[in-house]
Amino acid sequence: MTIPESDLDPYTDSSITDPYPLYRSLREAAPVVYLTSHQVHCAARYEEVYSALHRHGTFVSGEGVGLTDTLNRAQKGSSFTSDPPDHAYVRGLVARHLKPRAMADITGYVTSWADRLVKELVAKQSFDAVQDFAVAFPLGVVPDLLGWPEDEGKERLLHWASAGFNAFGPMNDRTRSGLPLLGEMHEFLHRMSQPGNLRAGSWGAELVADAREGKIEDKLLPGLLGDFLAPSMDTSVSALSSMLWLLGTHKEQWQRLRENPSLIPSAFNEIIRIESPLRGFTRYVAEDTELGGAPLPKGSRVLLLFGSANRDERFWDDPETFTIDRPGVAQHVGFGHGIHACVGQALSRLEGQSLLESLIRHVDRIEVGEPTWRLHNTIRGIERLDVTLHG
Amino acid sequence: MKALFYAAGTSPASAFAIGPLASALRAAGHEILVASFEELSAAVTSVGLPSIPVALGHTTESIKAATGTRPAIEYPVRPELEMPYLGHWFGRQGSYVFDDLVEISKLWGADVLIGGSQAHGVEAAAKYLGIPFVRQSWDLFDIHGYEDYLHEELAEQLARISATELPGPALQIDICPPGLNSKAGTFMRWTPHNKQRPIEPWMLRAPDIGRVCLTLGSFRFAFPGAMDRVTSIVERLLDVGVEVVVAIGDDQGKQLRERFPQVRAGWIPLEVILPTCELIIHPAGGLTAVNAINTATPQLILNPFEAFVPTLRRLTDYGCARTLYREEGTPEAIAQVVKEMLGDSSYATKARELAGQAATAPTAVDMVALIEDLVARKVN
């Protein structure tokens, strides 16, 4: 099988604000397409994306998961850019606080946070879904769990995370404009890696203490702290703002959810499926292989489009429709899949499901305006959305 | 007081299940003996209880053959065969042990007979002897509908007590957590009495990456292809990116470790390993489920029997477990559900809640006085 070439470019402004027609064209073209615009292979169908994610010995992450070699080199060493056997160790350092039993320890804290936020927004009535709802939550919860110093402003964190995710895409203006911010984040994380800067008893302080005792290599520490912070920001902001938009524009689905709260886990998965926050990551091909019958040479790179796989009509029935009780929805690849699946997804679900529970408790009707979409290489998300919650 | 226990069936769990009550009675100064088919003696003595084999010359397997008017007992490959299987198999066991239970009780001077959920024949023996019978459930399940087959097997014993159906217990003790089922009654918290082994530090330390426990319980004896199934499940689990522990016999554990050096496998007491596991996968082992509940461990239950569905639905409705029924439990589906459960902490939160509920039940220590009272009043 020869791999068709395509001049479709997932990183133009128009294909970012409305990526789904482009994704469909890529899916229709072939199991694997060669994108001439970025000189990279691209898998847009579910089966090939899923397969590559699970064949982690062939489609490796240790050479980076972004589009360009320069930036991939800079992002080495973190949990999601490592391969077995090191991967389990590095991932474990982040995973230790994010496992289900550990999450059960903070469930009360997160649910009460969610309830307080929703009650405040119901009282306020009209607000911006992104700044007042979606940002408030991850920014309020995750840095606190990590042990963020009280006298240190958190506002830069969102800009750093955004720059970090842009850098998984091509070296375009979006990536370039974020490079100074990445330097700033790097400096901050190094400072936080010094003992005494993170709140005593926090997750982050524990990592720093482990490094002092020689349990963790010092050089890994800034990256580990970054692994906690950056991935939990933009992705969560995207998911939570899409949540309000989707439930506000699908009133019958919102009513069904109110009538049957046991659908909350399924509804959250459907939100992630249909508006997947992470557009995709790449994998480096470590040996000559094939994917969906397409030959891929060693040394090539393949872009796995999660957001497209989650709407693949070959896998999903009626994929463009938002249905909160979609059968098998948990099979989406919005959090990735296999050994590199999002390590924080239990926290993400705890956040999302807690907010849905609170919305059901306090809100009758969700009224939304027209969203404007972010221009971002890697994150599919809303820039601004006016919302009114009717309690 | 002398209490004669009868551990029915072939699963070591039926010996482990009665361990707390037998030990509590003994610690209170009473005498105990545990009768069982000889094949279960090792399990009985492994938890420090005195074993007295009965129905010598027979095994729970050998009695399954057709004899005279009695049908052969086949493994219930279809749901409609489950009740006949339960009734015939446990009834037939009862018919083989009845005389020995009566004889030992007379010889030894038993004051009370005690058996587990499907320990049958023993209630007829107690009636015949005129002494109390206590049934202590050996798992979560409350199964009915197999009585006709049971009575068919125990017709001769029923005639000896001039009854057409088996008598109920003088005391029913339930090890299901209070509130999980709709029953009111006498609840007892089952405390660990599993077969032990030297504990190693890794068993007490939860790995950062997360740990999942797989066990086939005594079902590993029931299927010829059980090891192939374990192997294929382990292969898929390794792809989830967590540490895999297989609680299994030591010989089978060795085979697994040779094939998967990164997998920990062998005999491991569940009460030791489960607190460090994010979830356990098991084939609806009734006592395994109790071990999981007590240690606040979410469960993925590979349910082989229709009869278990109502009870397991209570666990899934509670939110601390998921089930895959019969052929749904492919290795691929198991790995997918494990992935889903690891990514959703609500199962762990609910499991913790249920463990708290289970801990409100009194322990076996508090059951001693109830049994002493039955014996004093000669309730039969």
Interface residues (C-beta under 8 A of the other chain):
Chain A: H54 H87 A88 Y89 R91 G92 L93 A95 R96 K99 P100 R101 M103 A104 T107 P265 A330 Q331 F335 H337 G338 I339 H340 A341 C342 Q345 A346 L347 R349 L350 Q353
Chain B: A206 P207 D208 I209 G210 D239 V240 G241 E278 L279 A296 P298 Q336 K339 E340 M341 L342 G343 D344 S345 S346 Y347 A348 T349 A351 R352
